[in-house]
Amino acid sequence: MDTALCNKTNISASASCSMESSAEKLVYPTVYSLFFIVGFPANCLSLYVAWMLMRNGNNMAVYLVNLSISDLLYTITLPVWIKLALRRPVGGLCSVVAVIMYNSFYVGSGLLCCISADRYLAVVYPLHFHRVREVRTAALVSIAVWTLEIVIHIVLLNHTGALQAFSSRKLCQELGPMTQEDASLAVTRVTLGFLVPVFIMTFCFQQIMRSLRQSTTILTEERRKVGLLLFFLLLTYIVAFLPYQTVMLLRAVLEPRAQPPAAKLTDPYLVTVAMTTINSVLDPIIYCLISESARREIRKALEKCWGVFVRRNLSKGIQSVS
């Protein structure tokens, strides 16, 4: 992750460090700590719920299991980013968590597209594409998404030379302003990793809502829940990633040309990187709150935990009396 550390070599060190410390040292520890406290249990709960629904034959739950795993992997790297922001050594973990972070960005985008397409086929073409909406197919598509995103990421790392110099800090530092090659890769990432997924999700949402408005067989409550789920997933994705992708585009345009405003993008860049974590935190919360089947599984889990708690306390009480 190119988080603009203080050992930049091609721009003023004092200016970059002063801008960086105001954002990275203050924003990252606070924001990432909050996101970790909320996101870790939320993604664990979402993973459990999605796993139980997948076992019951829910094909969309397959995508949600993979999305929860992707978000959970990213969430458990947050303590490492906190240590980096506080200038504490993390050893060889730095490059590892940087790769996990970028993979989570794009795997998550692919899986959200899969969820949108799955709901699109289920609502707009309910009598067709049954094989496409089977659990087995969803599992194969999820594997394909993971494989494709990982391969693309490895190719990009190899192209920039980061893979050959995979070291304790290589992927966590900004060695200088973007070169023209870096800028071209950034534009490619923004296009394929953000604009294309947004287009797919927006198209699916628009078609689903039009179909639901015309439908007389779907209950009003079901219509509202399908629409709300996709709307909030799309909204969360745009809010989390649009600022980051916008700053990346600005950097890609300004930095190779050594434009003076480019140096002022350090703080916005660092803040927008932190904002992307919103997606990993809110996705499981949105799903668990809106989906009735998810809430049902949560109630079952709570009842089971409560039953175990009561039985243990009763047995302790009986033993103390005897």
N, C-alpha and C positions, 0 to 999 in steps of 0.2 A: 504493500500500500504506500503510495507516494504521499506521505503526510508532511512533507516540507520540514525536515529537521534542520537544526542550526548549522550543520556542517556543509551547507551549500558552497559550491566552489566558484560559480560563475556570476553571482550577484552579490551585492553588498551584504556581508555577514551581519553587521550590526543592525541594519534595517530589517532583514528577514527574521532575525532572532527576536527583535522587539515585537514585530507583528505576530510572530508565531506564539510567543509566550502568553500574550493576552488572550488568545483563543484556545490554544492547545492545553496550556497548563490549568486554565480555569474551567473551560467548557468540557473537555474530555472527561476528567475524573468525575465531575458532578453528573453530567448527562449519562455517561456510560454506567456509572454505579446505579443510578435510578433505573435505567433500561435493563440492567442485569437482574436487579431485585424483582422487577415486574416480569421481564421477558422469560427468565429461566423457568419459574413455576408455570407460567402461562403456556409455554411451548411443551413442557412435560405433560400438562393436562391435555392439551390439544392432541399430542401424539397418542396418549392413552385412549382418548375418545375416538380418534380416527382409526386406530388399530382395532378397537372393538367393533366399529361399524364396518370396517373392511372384512372382518371375520364373518359378519352377517351378510356379506355379498354386496355391499355398497361400493360401486365402482369409483365414485368421486372421492370416497374416503382414501383410496389408494394414492391419489394425487396429494391429498391432505396429509397423509402419513409422510410422504417424501418432502412436502413443503415444511412440515414440522421438524423433520430431521435436519433439513437445510438451515432453517432458522435457529434451531437449537445449537448446531455446530457453530454458527456465527455468534450466538449469544455467549457461549462458553469461552470465546476468545476475547470478550470485552475486558476481563481483568488484566490480560496481557497488554491491551492498548492503554489501559489506565496506568500501568507501570511504565510504559514507554513515555507517556505524556509527563509523568513525574520524574523522568530521566533515571529510572531504575533499571539495572541490567536484567535482561530476560534470556540471554544466551541464544541458542539456536531456534527458539520458539518464534522469533520475529518473522522470518520468511514463511514459516508454516502457517501462522495465523493470517498473514497477508494473502496467501493463496486461498485459504478457507474463506476469507472475506469476499474476494472477488468472485469465487465460484458461487457463493451464496447469493450474490447480486443476480447473476445471470441464470443460475438454476432456478431461483425463485421466480424470475421473470418467465421462464419457460413453463414452469408448473402452473403459474397463474393463467397463462394462456391456455393450458390444457384444461383447467377447471372451467374457464369461460367457454371454450369450445364444447366441452362435455355438456354443460347446461344448455348451450345453444342447440345441440343436436337433440337433447332430451325434450326441450320445450317446443322448438320450431318443427322438428321432424320426429314426433313421438312414436310413430309407427315404423320408422326406418332405422337403419344403422344400429341394430341391436348388438351385433358382434363387436362394433367399435366401442360400445358402452359396457362391455363385460369387464369383470375384475381382471381377468387374464390379460386382456388387451391394455387396460390401464397400467398394469404392472410393466408390460413390455414397453409402452410409451414412456413411462417414468424412467426406466433403465436407459432408453435411448436419449432422453433429455440430459440425464446425468453424464452419459458417455460423450455426447456431442459437446456439451459445455466444457467439460474437463479437457477434451482434445483441443478445442478452440483456444482455451486458456493456455495450454501447454505450447501450442503453436505461437501464440502472441508472446509468451515469455521467452521462447527460443528466438523469435524474431528480434526482440529488443536486447538480447544478450543476457537477460536476467537469469535464465535457466542455467546457463553455463557458469554464472558467478553466484550460484545459490549459497548465500552465506548468512551469518547471524543478523545482519542489518541491511543487506542489499535491497530487499523489496520494501523496506520500511522507511527509506529515506529518499528525498528528492535531491538528486545530484546537481540540478540546475534547471533553468527554464527549458521548456519543451523544444526539442529540435523539430524540424519539418517532418521527420519520420514519426516521432512521437505524436505529433499533432494529427497526422493521417490516421494513426492507430486509434487515437482518442475519438476522432470523428466516426470511425468504423464502429467503435464500441457504443457510442451514443446512438448511432443509427440502428444497429442490429440488436443491441442490448436494451434499448429503451423505446425508441420511436416505433419500431416494428411491433413489440409487445403491446404498447399503448394502442396502436391502430387495431390490432387483433381483438383486444379486450373491449375496446369501445364499439367496434363493429358487432361483436357478439352481444354485448349489453343492449345496443340499440335494436337489434333484430329480436332479441328475447322480449324486450318491453313492447315492441309492436305486436308480436305474436300473442303476448299475454293480454293486451288490450282487446284483441279481436276474439280471444278464446271465450267460449261459454261453458267449457267443461272443467276448467280449473277454478277451484274455489278462490274467493277474494283474498283470504288469509295466505294461502299458498302462493298466490301471485305476488303478494306484498313481500313475502319472505325471500323468494327467489330474486326479486328485483333489489331488495335491500342488501342482500349478501353480495351480489355482484357489484352494486353501486359502491358500497363501502370498501370492498377490496380494490376496486379501480381507483377510488378517491384516495385511499391510503397510499397506494403505489405511486400515484402522481405527486401527492404532497411530499412523500419521502424522497423521491428521486428526481423530480423536475429541477429543484434548485441546484443539486449536485451536477446533473447533466448540463444545465445551462452554464455553470461556471467552467466545466470542462470544455465546452464549446468556445467560450470566451478565451480561455487559456490557449486552446488550439489555434485560434485566430491571431491573438496578440503576441504570445511569447516567441514563436519562431521569428517574428519580425522585430523583436526587441522593443516593442512599444512601451512607453513609460507607464501607462495604466496597468500593465501586466503585474508589476510588483504589488499593486494594491489588492490583488486577488487572493493573497495568501490567507488572510483572515476569513473571507467568505468561503474559500475552498475548504478550510479546516472545519468551519461550522456546518457546511452542507454535507461533508463526509459524516459527521456525527448525526445529522438529521436522517440519513438513510436507515439508521437503526430503528426508526419509528416503524418501518414496515415489518420487521421481524417481531416487534413487540405487539403490534395491533392485529396482525393477521389472525393469530389464534384466538384472541379475545373476541374479535368480530364473529368468527365462525361459531364459537361456543355460545355466544349470546343470541345469535339470530337463528341458528339451526335448532329445530325442535328435537331432532334425533340426537344431536350433541347434548342438549340440555337433559334429555332423558338418560343418556349414558352417565352424565355427571351426577344426576340424582341417584342412579343405581350405585355408583361408586361411593357416594357419601353415605347412603344407607348401609352399604356393606361395611364401610369403615366404622360407622356408628354401632353396628351390630357387634363387630369384633371388640370395640371399646367397652360396650355394655357387658358382654360375656366375660371379658377379662376382669372387670371390676366386680362382677357378681361372684366369680370364682375366688378372687382375693378376699371378698367379704366372708364367703362361706368358710374358707381356710382359717381366717382370723377368729371366727366364732367357734369353730371346732378346736 
